[in-house]
Amino acid sequence: MSLKEQITDDMKSAMRAKETARLGTIRLLLAAMKQKEVDERIELDDVAVVAIVDKLIKQRKDSVAAFEKAERQDLADVEKAEILVLQAYLPERMSSEEVTAAVNAIVAELGASGPGDMGKVMGAVKSKLAGKADMGQVSAAVKAALAG
């Protein structure tokens, strides 16, 4: 079963169980997926769905930070609940040690050195680690690898 089919099945089960918060989040995800398919006239595969989930989680994290800064904990809690629902659709993430090791291997493979090569390294890293690691963590690892 593809990730897209699993999300659709989860929507149906959330409807039956009358889980309104979970249902709303899943519908948001399905709408974002449908929008991408219509805009680009493509059929989404699991990698593209994971990228959309990652994007939605990043938006929610930014919202949580803004709401907490404005002392609106009630709204921050809603966003955190949505993050938990969305994270269920992400594959197992790599640990920080695994990310660092993968980045160091790619830097060595490309023969990159210094901050000027960051774009070249990030391009290679993105293609290999997309969906498997938090890209903020990956970016920090690349900066550290190129600085050392």
Backbone torsions as a table, in degrees:
resi	resn	phi	psi	omega
1	MET	NA	130.5	179.3
2	SER	-74.4	163.7	-179.8
3	LEU	-62.8	-36.8	179.4
4	LYS	-62.4	-43.5	178.4
5	GLU	-66.1	-38.4	178.8
6	GLN	-62.4	-41.4	180.0
7	ILE	-64.3	-41.9	178.1
8	THR	-62.9	-44.0	177.6
9	ASP	-62.3	-39.6	178.5
10	ASP	-64.7	-35.0	177.5
11	MET	-63.1	-44.9	-179.5
12	LYS	-63.3	-41.7	-179.9
13	SER	-69.2	-34.0	176.6
14	ALA	-67.0	-35.2	176.4
15	MET	-63.5	-48.2	-178.4
16	ARG	-62.7	-37.3	-178.2
17	ALA	-84.6	-1.5	-178.9
18	LYS	55.1	41.0	176.3
19	GLU	-90.7	86.9	-170.8
20	THR	-65.6	-39.5	-178.6
21	ALA	-65.9	-46.3	179.6
22	ARG	-64.5	-41.7	179.8
23	LEU	-60.9	-44.1	179.7
24	GLY	-60.9	-41.9	179.8
25	THR	-66.5	-42.4	179.8
26	ILE	-65.5	-39.1	177.6
27	ARG	-63.9	-38.2	175.9
28	LEU	-59.6	-43.7	179.3
29	LEU	-63.6	-46.1	179.2
30	LEU	-62.3	-37.7	178.3
31	ALA	-65.3	-41.6	178.4
32	ALA	-64.5	-38.5	178.4
33	MET	-65.8	-46.0	-179.6
34	LYS	-62.5	-41.0	178.9
35	GLN	-59.0	-44.6	179.7
36	LYS	-63.5	-42.3	179.8
37	GLU	-63.7	-42.4	-178.7
38	VAL	-69.9	-45.6	-178.4
39	ASP	-60.8	-43.0	-173.8
40	GLU	-102.2	-0.1	179.7
41	ARG	51.6	51.4	179.7
42	ILE	-132.6	166.1	171.8
43	GLU	-103.3	122.9	-176.2
44	LEU	-71.9	137.4	171.3
45	ASP	-100.5	178.8	-176.3
46	ASP	-60.5	-36.4	-179.7
47	VAL	-63.6	-43.2	179.6
48	ALA	-67.0	-37.6	178.7
49	VAL	-64.9	-42.3	178.4
50	VAL	-62.2	-38.6	178.3
51	ALA	-63.3	-40.0	178.3
52	ILE	-66.4	-43.1	178.6
53	VAL	-60.7	-43.8	177.7
54	ASP	-58.2	-44.2	-179.1
55	LYS	-63.0	-44.4	179.7
56	LEU	-64.9	-38.2	178.3
57	ILE	-65.3	-41.9	178.8
58	LYS	-61.5	-41.3	177.9
59	GLN	-61.1	-42.5	-179.6
60	ARG	-65.2	-39.9	179.4
61	LYS	-64.1	-40.9	177.3
62	ASP	-62.7	-40.2	178.9
63	SER	-65.6	-41.5	178.6
64	VAL	-58.9	-45.8	180.0
65	ALA	-60.9	-43.1	-179.9
66	ALA	-65.7	-43.8	-179.2
67	PHE	-66.1	-39.5	179.5
68	GLU	-68.5	-35.0	177.3
69	LYS	-65.5	-35.2	179.3
70	ALA	-87.2	6.0	179.7
71	GLU	58.7	42.7	175.5
72	ARG	-113.5	71.9	-176.0
73	GLN	-62.6	-31.9	179.1
74	ASP	-59.8	-43.9	179.3
75	LEU	-72.5	-35.6	178.0
76	ALA	-63.2	-38.1	179.6
77	ASP	-65.1	-37.5	177.4
78	VAL	-62.7	-45.1	179.7
79	GLU	-63.8	-40.3	178.9
80	LYS	-63.4	-38.1	177.8
81	ALA	-64.4	-38.9	177.9
82	GLU	-65.7	-38.0	178.0
83	ILE	-60.0	-43.3	-179.9
84	LEU	-61.7	-40.9	178.6
85	VAL	-64.7	-44.3	-177.6
86	LEU	-67.7	-35.7	-177.7
87	GLN	-63.8	-21.5	178.5
88	ALA	-63.8	-20.7	-177.6
89	TYR	-96.3	2.1	178.4
90	LEU	-91.5	146.0	174.8
91	PRO	-70.6	168.5	178.5
92	GLU	-57.8	130.5	-178.7
93	ARG	-84.0	152.6	177.3
94	MET	-77.7	148.9	176.5
95	SER	-75.0	166.0	-178.2
96	SER	-64.5	-32.6	177.8
97	GLU	-66.0	-42.3	179.3
98	GLU	-64.9	-39.6	178.5
99	VAL	-62.7	-47.2	-179.5
100	THR	-60.7	-43.4	179.8
101	ALA	-63.3	-43.6	179.8
102	ALA	-64.3	-42.4	180.0
103	VAL	-64.7	-44.9	179.7
104	ASN	-61.2	-38.8	178.7
105	ALA	-64.3	-42.2	-179.4
106	ILE	-68.0	-40.3	178.6
107	VAL	-61.6	-43.7	179.3
108	ALA	-65.7	-41.4	-179.0
109	GLU	-61.9	-39.7	-179.3
110	LEU	-83.8	-14.6	-176.4
111	GLY	67.9	31.5	-177.6
112	ALA	-79.7	148.0	175.3
113	SER	-155.0	136.0	177.6
114	GLY	85.4	158.5	-176.7
115	PRO	-61.8	-20.3	-179.4
116	GLY	-66.3	-22.0	-179.3
117	ASP	-93.3	6.5	-175.5
118	MET	-57.3	-43.6	-178.4
119	GLY	-62.9	-43.6	179.4
120	LYS	-62.9	-44.6	-179.3
121	VAL	-67.1	-44.3	-179.0
122	MET	-62.3	-36.8	177.6
123	GLY	-61.3	-45.2	179.6
124	ALA	-67.9	-42.2	-178.0
125	VAL	-65.8	-42.0	-179.5
126	LYS	-58.7	-42.0	-178.3
127	SER	-68.1	-32.5	-177.4
128	LYS	-86.8	-32.5	-173.1
129	LEU	-110.5	4.6	-178.4
130	ALA	-57.2	127.4	179.1
131	GLY	83.7	-16.4	-177.8
132	LYS	-98.2	-19.0	-176.3
133	ALA	-143.9	154.6	175.9
134	ASP	-70.6	122.3	-173.7
135	MET	-67.7	-24.8	174.3
136	GLY	-65.2	-41.6	178.0
137	GLN	-66.6	-40.1	179.0
138	VAL	-63.5	-43.7	179.6
139	SER	-60.1	-43.6	178.0
140	ALA	-62.5	-40.3	179.4
141	ALA	-65.8	-38.9	178.7
142	VAL	-65.2	-44.0	178.3
143	LYS	-59.2	-44.2	-179.9
144	ALA	-63.9	-42.4	-178.9
145	ALA	-65.5	-38.5	-178.3
146	LEU	-79.2	-25.0	178.7
147	ALA	-76.4	-33.2	-176.3
148	GLY	-87.1	NA	NA
